[in-house]
């Protein structure tokens, strides 16, 4: 299969460029097979530029599909039969730049109609009932978008717990978390809770599903070094505030740091620094794939996914477990160019 040329472009001198290689290997079979690999976020963003990809392996055909719900891109590979054993290699290049919104310097940004989709509910992120009731209580007395967003962020940092036993990045069943009073989970749970409460407070917000690709220079637990990033998926969030625009946030990583770096107190100075850093900035040792929810995989008859962050595959119409890469099987490696 001929490789697809990597697109060119000027490189920001302050930026970093990463090469990410996803390799999928499926067992030999007479059944037909298909695989899906999320591609990097390609829309204009201050923190990321998609520098293209190449495709290798032995698929009968590959194509790029846009997801109707968000415009997110996914590479689809098809095999008419699985002999010899199918292999797919997708090599991506992504340029990242540190992302910080100066919260002490309003920029006059105003809400536009294209933000309306970021106020809508999804299957697992409702904005009514107990979610609306919780949002109203958390933001009571707050009159500006920024104050409401910060109140929600602080409430999540103070009231949730990271649960290392949750598989993958979690599911993000927000109504269930609130009704069961079980505010624990991982990034796709805790940051989705932020998004739900923000939307219920009439603040446009979105999850961004992606991958840690390098060590952190700020907080050791918030990066992935060593090249193998197969299990380094991570969801972040953004919220829109008038006079500031999109603000990057990551309350779940505050709780991750506390658990993994054994900092049990929110009053610890190190935790306080992380808490302040992660409201308004992201360290870009991470790349974004998309902000899609309720994802119907193109060409699949299986159930929609709550989000698309992991490689996916089906053999004979049966979906493989994307949270079990050793048996799936797939690997993801990353290196800085």
C-alpha positions in Angstrom: 0.0 0.0 0.0 1.4 3.4 -1.0 1.9 5.8 1.9 -0.2 8.9 2.0 2.1 11.9 1.9 2.5 13.9 5.1 1.4 17.5 4.6 3.9 20.2 5.0 3.7 23.6 6.8 5.7 26.1 8.7 6.7 25.0 12.2 6.4 27.3 15.2 9.9 27.7 16.7 8.4 27.4 20.2 6.4 24.3 19.3 7.1 20.6 19.6 6.4 18.0 17.0 5.6 14.4 17.9 5.4 11.2 15.8 2.7 8.8 17.0 2.6 5.3 15.6 -0.5 3.1 16.1 0.1 -0.6 15.1 -2.9 -3.0 15.0 -2.4 -6.8 14.6 -5.4 -9.0 14.3 -5.5 -12.8 14.3 -5.8 -14.8 11.1 -9.4 -15.6 10.2 -11.7 -16.4 7.3 -14.0 -13.6 8.5 -14.0 -10.0 7.3 -12.5 -7.4 9.5 -12.4 -3.7 10.0 -10.4 -1.3 12.2 -10.8 2.3 13.2 -8.0 4.6 14.4 -8.9 8.2 15.6 -6.9 10.8 13.8 -5.5 14.1 15.3 -7.8 17.1 15.7 -7.5 19.0 12.5 -9.6 22.1 13.3 -7.9 25.4 14.1 -6.7 25.3 17.6 -4.1 27.4 19.5 -2.4 24.3 20.9 -2.2 21.8 18.0 -1.5 21.5 14.3 -2.1 18.3 12.4 1.0 17.6 10.3 -0.5 14.6 8.5 -0.2 10.8 8.6 1.0 7.8 6.6 -0.7 4.4 6.4 1.0 1.0 6.0 0.1 -2.6 6.5 -1.9 -5.1 4.4 -5.5 -3.8 4.5 -7.5 -4.3 1.3 -8.5 -0.6 1.4 -8.4 2.3 3.8 -10.3 5.6 3.9 -10.8 8.6 6.1 -14.3 9.2 7.4 -15.7 12.3 9.2 -18.0 11.6 12.1 -21.3 13.4 11.5 -21.7 14.4 15.1 -18.5 16.5 15.3 -16.5 16.4 12.1 -13.9 14.3 13.9 -11.7 12.2 11.5 -11.2 8.4 11.8 -9.0 6.2 9.6 -11.0 3.1 8.6 -9.2 -0.1 7.3 -11.1 -3.0 5.8 -10.0 -6.6 5.1 -12.2 -8.9 3.0 -10.7 -11.9 4.9 -8.1 -12.1 7.5 -5.4 -14.2 5.8 -2.6 -13.5 6.2 -3.0 -11.9 9.7 -4.2 -8.3 9.2 -1.8 -5.5 10.1 -2.4 -1.8 10.1 0.3 0.9 10.8 -0.8 4.5 11.1 2.0 7.1 11.6 0.8 10.6 12.6 2.7 13.8 13.2 1.3 16.5 15.4 2.8 19.9 16.4 1.8 21.2 19.8 2.2 24.5 21.6 1.7 25.3 25.3 -1.8 26.5 25.9 -2.5 29.2 28.4 -5.4 31.7 28.6 -4.4 34.9 30.6 -7.3 35.1 33.1 -6.1 38.4 34.4 -6.4 40.0 31.0 -9.9 39.7 29.4 -9.7 39.7 25.6 -13.3 40.7 24.8 -14.4 37.4 23.3 -18.1 37.1 22.8 -20.3 34.0 22.4 -21.4 33.1 18.8 -24.1 30.9 17.5 -21.7 28.1 16.5 -21.2 27.4 20.2 -24.8 26.1 20.6 -23.8 22.5 20.0 -21.6 22.6 23.1 -24.7 23.3 25.3 -26.5 20.2 24.2 -26.9 17.0 26.2 -25.4 13.6 25.1 -26.5 10.1 26.0 -24.3 10.1 29.1 -24.0 13.8 29.7 -27.5 15.1 30.4 -28.1 18.7 31.5 -31.4 18.4 33.2 -32.7 16.8 36.4 -30.1 16.2 39.1 -27.4 17.6 36.8 -29.2 21.0 36.5 -30.0 21.0 40.3 -26.3 20.3 41.1 -25.1 23.0 38.7 -27.5 25.6 40.1 -26.3 24.8 43.7 -22.6 24.9 42.7 -22.9 28.3 40.8 -25.3 30.0 43.2 -24.4 33.7 43.5 -21.9 33.6 40.6 -22.8 36.2 38.0 -20.0 35.9 35.4 -19.1 33.0 33.1 -15.6 32.9 34.5 -16.8 32.8 38.1 -19.3 30.0 37.3 -16.6 28.0 35.5 -14.2 28.4 38.4 -16.9 27.4 40.9 -17.6 24.2 39.0 -13.9 23.4 38.7 -13.3 23.9 42.4 -16.3 21.8 43.4 -15.1 18.9 41.3 -11.6 19.1 42.6 -12.9 19.2 46.2 -15.7 16.6 45.9 -14.4 13.9 43.6 -11.9 11.1 43.9 -9.7 9.3 41.4 -10.4 5.6 41.3 -7.4 3.7 40.0 -9.5 0.5 39.7 -11.7 2.0 36.9 -11.0 0.4 33.6 -9.5 2.6 30.9 -10.5 6.3 31.3 -13.9 5.5 32.7 -17.3 5.8 31.0 -18.7 9.2 32.0 -22.2 8.3 33.2 -22.8 11.6 34.8 -26.4 11.1 36.0 -25.5 7.8 37.5 -22.5 9.4 39.4 -24.7 12.1 40.9 -27.7 9.9 41.7 -25.6 7.2 43.4 -23.5 9.9 45.1 -20.4 8.1 43.8 -18.2 10.9 42.5 -15.2 8.8 41.7 -13.6 7.6 38.5 -11.0 8.7 36.0 -10.7 11.5 33.4 -13.6 10.6 31.2 -15.8 10.6 34.3 -14.5 13.6 36.3 -13.9 15.9 33.3 -17.2 14.9 31.8 -18.9 15.9 35.1 -17.3 19.3 34.6 -18.7 19.5 31.1 -22.2 18.5 32.2 -22.3 21.0 35.0 -21.0 23.7 32.8 -23.5 23.0 30.0 -26.3 22.9 32.6 -25.1 26.4 33.7 -25.4 27.7 30.1 -21.6 27.6 29.6 -20.5 26.0 26.3 -18.1 23.2 27.3 -16.5 20.2 25.6 -14.4 17.1 26.4 -11.3 16.6 24.3 -10.2 13.0 23.9 -6.5 12.4 23.3 -3.2 10.8 24.3 -0.3 11.7 26.5 2.8 11.5 24.3 5.7 12.7 26.5 6.9 13.2 30.1 5.6 16.2 32.0 8.1 19.0 32.9 5.7 20.2 35.6 4.2 17.3 37.4 5.7 13.8 37.1 2.4 11.9 37.2 0.8 13.9 34.4 2.9 12.6 31.5 4.1 9.4 29.9 7.7 8.8 29.1 9.5 5.9 27.5 8.0 5.8 24.1 5.2 3.3 24.8 2.0 5.2 25.2 -0.5 2.4 24.5 -2.4 3.0 27.7 -1.8 6.8 28.0 -5.2 8.0 26.7 -6.4 11.1 28.5 -9.5 13.3 28.3 -9.3 17.0 29.0 -12.0 19.7 28.9 -12.6 23.3 27.8 -15.2 25.8 28.8 -16.3 29.0 27.1 -16.4 32.2 29.1 -17.4 35.5 27.6 -14.4 38.0 27.6 -12.0 35.0 27.6 -13.0 32.5 25.0 -12.2 28.8 25.4 -10.5 28.1 28.7 -8.5 24.9 29.1 -9.2 23.0 32.4 -8.4 19.6 33.8 -9.8 19.0 37.3 -9.4 15.2 36.9 -5.6 15.6 36.7 -5.5 17.4 40.1 -7.0 14.2 41.6 -4.7 12.0 39.6 -1.7 13.9 40.9 -2.9 13.6 44.5 -3.4 9.9 44.2 -0.3 8.9 42.3 2.1 11.3 43.9 0.7 10.6 47.4 -0.5 14.1 48.2 -3.6 13.5 50.2 -4.3 17.1 51.2 -5.8 19.8 49.0 -4.0 22.3 51.2 -0.6 20.9 50.2 1.4 23.7 48.4 2.2 21.3 45.5 -1.4 20.4 45.0 -2.4 24.1 45.2 0.0 24.9 42.4 -1.3 22.1 40.2 -4.9 23.2 41.0 -4.2 26.7 39.9 -2.2 25.6 36.8 -4.9 23.3 35.5 -7.5 26.0 35.4 -6.5 28.1 32.4 -3.6 26.1 31.0 -2.5 22.8 29.6 1.0 21.4 29.3 1.1 20.2 25.7 2.8 16.8 26.2 -0.6 15.6 25.0 -2.4 15.5 21.7 -6.1 15.8 21.0 -8.1 13.5 18.7 -11.7 14.9 18.9 -14.6 16.1 21.0 -17.1 13.6 19.7 -19.8 11.9 21.7 -22.2 9.1 20.9 -20.0 7.9 18.1 -21.4 5.5 15.5 -18.3 3.9 13.9 -18.5 4.2 10.1 -19.4 0.8 8.6 -20.2 -0.9 12.0 -23.5 -2.4 13.0 -22.4 -2.4 16.6 -23.5 0.0 19.4 -22.3 3.6 19.3 -19.4 4.4 21.6 -19.7 7.1 24.3 -16.5 8.7 22.8 -13.7 7.8 20.4 -10.2 7.8 22.1 -9.0 4.2 21.6 -8.3 2.2 18.4 -11.3 0.0 17.6 -11.7 -3.2 15.6 -14.3 -5.9 14.6 -13.8 -9.4 13.3 -16.8 -11.1 11.8 -19.0 -8.4 13.1 -17.7 -8.9 16.7 -16.1 -5.9 18.4 -12.8 -6.3 20.1 -12.2 -4.9 23.6 -10.3 -1.7 23.0 -9.3 -1.6 26.7 -7.4 -4.9 26.4 -4.6 -4.0 23.9 -2.6 -7.1 24.6 -5.4 -9.3 23.3 -6.8 -6.9 20.8 -4.0 -6.5 19.8 -2.5 -3.0 19.3 0.4 -0.8 20.4 0.9 3.0 20.3 4.4 4.6 20.5 5.3 8.2 20.5 8.6 10.2 20.1 9.5 13.8 19.8 10.9 14.8 16.5 
